[in-house]
Amino acid sequence: MFEPKIVGFFCNWCTSAAADLAGTSRIQYPVNVRPIRVWCSGTVDPAYIIRAFIEGADAVVVGGCHPGDCHYISGNYKARRRIKLLKEVFKSLGLPEDRVYLRWISASEGKKFADTMHEITEETRKKGPGPFAGKREW
């Protein structure tokens, strides 16, 4: 059975903390997610997402603080604009923009984090391998 490789760029203050909370609360989420802690979702350059796909990711999720709650004031708004533009670029190039996810998960939402990772993993499993799958091994 196909097991997707999902790269997660998670905000240090919210989504990464939610992942930690899920772990300490013993709420299981799929091992398919490779988390990368970043200071803010606004620091995730679209080039990082493209690189993840080139390296063989089947999906990429960017997780940040809820809009209005960013520790760096407007980082999550920046992330939202960047992801929207990246999806437009993907669409124009014929790449699947529905494999890029943006989710707002605060530090206290460990269960929401786990549920979201289950949801993204299942969606990606149904879609099959990513656009550059098999090009590189992890």
Beta strands, then each sheet from edge to edge (+ up, - down):
strand 1: 6-11
strand 2: 33-38
strand 3: 59-64
strand 4: 100-104
sheet 1: 2+ 1+ 3+ 4+
end
